[in-house]
Amino acid sequence: MLIDYHMHLERGPFEENWWLKFYKNAKENGIDEIGVSEHGHRFKEFRPIYDHIPITASWCDSTLEDYKEFLFFLKEKYNVKIGIEMDYFPEKEKEIKELLSEYNFFDYVLGSVHFIDHGFGFDIDPNDPRWTERDIKEIFEDYFDKVERLIKSKLFDVVAHLDLVKLWGGRSPSNIFDMYDKIAKLIVDSNISLELNTAGWRKPIKELYPSPELLKILAPYNIPLTFGADAHNPEDAGRDVGKAYEIAKNLGFKKLSLFDKREKIIIDL
């Protein structure tokens, strides 16, 4: 069973015709179950989580009520799950917990890290001067420290694009495998599912998230997986998900995580 649980409709309206562009491409790529997972920063109700990151204010263009109404409409006609991709900020754990409890209509919550070092959105601009002003080791350690806290927080169902910080390619720190080992142990000891995200193949790094090296470390522990193409455009819906499945199977992964109202359902990969 092929799933794509990571999809964003943010470049168009909450309307069926826009959704169908994604749906048709996902189906052409063999996807059986689709999940829409809009970024939390889009929604006015989630501003308390993002209000310390000024750049996100201009991205806040919708309400959760509109999102819920549209996705419930889609559920009546299509096999679709309601997700959310929520950024993790250590200082905002209380707000994240309270708001996810208040707005509890999601089937699953993706946890991700896009901001480090007092609001450095490292995946926005490869030419951001902070990439050269800071030591690459420090950047990666900052990122993986936040991923570690994300996993320990138990606020999320899935850890998304685990090693996103590598996306621009070029440089990686000499102690990267030590960071991989530490994160792998945390995932093994947690109840979180791991996303295989194919968007990395469309980035300068030209590599799946997580990296083959990290997946090899995790494979013996049979971590439950989800999959996502991280489509922001219709043509990317379901893209390369089948390829990611084959990699996972060849490495020995055996479990697939499905979700319904934040209840995890494990089936064979």
Buried (B, 14 or more C-beta within 10 A) or exposed (E): EBBBBBBBBEEBEBEEEBBEBBBEBBBEBEBEBBBBBBBBBBBEBBBEBBEEBEEBEEBBEBBBEBBBEBBEBBEEEBEBBBBBBBBBBEEBBEBBEEBBEEBEEBBBBBBBBBBBBEEBBBBEEEEBEBBEEBEBBEBBBBBBBBBBBBBEBEBBBBBBBBBBBBBBEEEBBEEBEEBBEEBBBBBEEBEBBBBBBBBBBBBEBEBBBBBEEBBBBBBEEEBBBBBBBBBBEBEBBBBBBBBBBEBBEEEBBBBBBBBEEBEBEEEEB
